[in-house]
Amino acid sequence: MEIEKNERINSLFEFYQPLLTEKQNQYLELYYADDFSLGEIAENFNVSRQAVYDNIKRTEKILEAYEAKLHLDAEFQARNKQADEIQQYVKQHYPDDQQLNKLVGRLENLEEE
């Protein structure tokens, strides 16, 4: 459950990071990406642990609100799922079609960007 939440927040952060304040960015990056504890973040910013906790929880809600309105992450996940299905289908049914496999290769490269 905790891993899923971390993945979710990191994914939302990738899309909506530019919309957050500098402090929100720093706290989330330290907490979710760099695995800092609340106490470590509080010490680095000379604030209370509770202040860091409140800021992170508020920022999580902000990210979820952005996603509820804009759906960038959901659409990205849907496109990736569809691309994976196309890739599997082509590999199974058309392994010798060079042009089709070249197009699928380009699709795979787009996913990695």
C-alpha positions in Angstrom: 0.0 0.0 0.0 2.7 2.5 1.0 4.7 1.6 -2.2 1.7 2.2 -4.3 1.1 5.6 -2.7 4.7 6.6 -3.2 4.5 5.6 -6.9 1.3 7.5 -7.3 2.6 10.7 -5.7 5.9 10.5 -7.7 3.9 10.1 -10.9 1.6 13.0 -10.1 4.7 15.1 -9.1 6.3 14.4 -12.5 3.3 16.0 -14.2 2.3 18.8 -11.8 5.7 19.7 -10.2 5.9 23.1 -12.1 2.6 24.1 -10.5 3.9 23.8 -7.0 5.7 26.3 -4.9 9.4 26.0 -4.3 8.9 24.8 -0.7 6.3 22.2 -1.8 8.7 21.0 -4.5 11.6 20.7 -2.1 9.6 18.9 0.6 8.1 16.4 -1.8 11.3 15.7 -3.6 13.1 15.1 -0.3 10.4 13.0 1.2 9.3 10.9 -1.8 12.3 10.9 -4.2 15.2 11.0 -1.8 13.5 9.1 1.1 14.2 11.7 3.8 12.3 11.4 7.0 10.0 14.2 8.3 12.6 14.9 11.0 15.4 15.2 8.5 13.5 17.6 6.3 12.4 19.6 9.4 16.0 19.9 10.5 17.2 21.0 7.0 14.6 23.7 6.9 14.7 24.7 10.6 11.0 24.0 11.0 9.0 21.6 13.1 8.3 18.0 12.0 4.6 18.8 12.2 5.0 21.8 9.7 6.7 19.4 7.2 4.0 16.8 7.7 1.2 19.4 7.2 2.9 20.8 4.1 3.4 17.4 2.5 -0.2 16.3 3.2 -1.5 19.6 1.8 0.6 19.2 -1.3 -0.6 15.6 -1.8 -4.1 16.9 -1.8 -3.2 19.6 -4.3 -1.6 17.1 -6.6 -4.7 14.9 -6.5 -6.9 18.0 -7.2 -4.8 18.8 -10.3 -5.2 15.2 -11.5 -8.9 15.2 -10.9 -9.2 18.3 -13.1 -6.6 17.6 -15.7 -6.2 13.8 -15.9 -2.7 14.0 -17.3 -1.4 11.0 -15.3 -4.5 8.9 -16.1 -4.3 9.6 -19.8 -0.5 8.9 -19.8 -1.1 5.5 -18.1 -3.9 4.6 -20.5 -1.7 5.5 -23.5 1.1 3.4 -22.1 -1.2 0.4 -21.6 -2.5 0.7 -25.1 1.0 1.0 -26.5 2.0 -2.1 -24.6 -1.0 -4.1 -26.0 -0.1 -3.0 -29.6 3.5 -4.0 -29.1 2.5 -7.5 -27.7 0.1 -8.0 -30.6 2.6 -7.1 -33.2 5.3 -9.3 -31.7 2.9 -12.3 -31.6 1.1 -11.9 -34.9 3.6 -10.0 -37.2 7.1 -10.8 -36.1 8.5 -10.7 -39.6 6.9 -7.4 -40.7 9.9 -5.1 -40.7 8.0 -1.9 -41.3 5.4 -2.6 -38.6 8.2 -3.6 -36.2 10.0 -0.4 -37.0 6.9 1.6 -36.2 6.5 -0.3 -32.9 10.1 0.4 -32.1 9.5 4.1 -32.6 6.5 3.8 -30.3 8.7 2.1 -27.6 11.1 5.0 -27.9 8.3 7.5 -27.3 7.3 5.7 -24.1 10.9 6.0 -22.8 11.0 9.8 -23.2 
